[in-house]
Amino acid sequence: MRLEYFSMIDAVTALDAAAGTITAQATVPDTSPVFEGHFPGHPLVPGVLLIETMAQASGYLILARGGFARMPFLAQVKEAKLRQFVEPAARLSISAELIGDGQGYAVTRASISVDDKKIADAELTFRVLDFPASALKDELLTRARAIGLAVPA
């Protein structure tokens, strides 16, 4: 997990594209420039970055399910709940399930747990569009490979 670069997922541990489920892991770094302001002397992962983590896991699910042909863009966050603080060095387990897909949109239900205790969850809606640039698609394919997703050749 590289907070300052919005690179939130370290590894995909399970993917069932046909069933519409994904599980991933991330470890919060011990130090990050993000913690210098959030909060001095009491570092915590900002809630918006926890939502981003769930969105990235969901996005990889949508990408894999669609054969990396189109890109999901986060469009809406509903019913987000942040149940406890997340500190440096926490090991996160992220899961997402596709609950709706069609007409250019995909909806997931995602959650984050630490030590089997749910700490955050949300319903996320994505607009699924053509990639705006081939370089972006190439970068996402490279990142997907790095975290253990099988990608089309």
Disulfide bonds with the S-S distance in Angstrom:
none
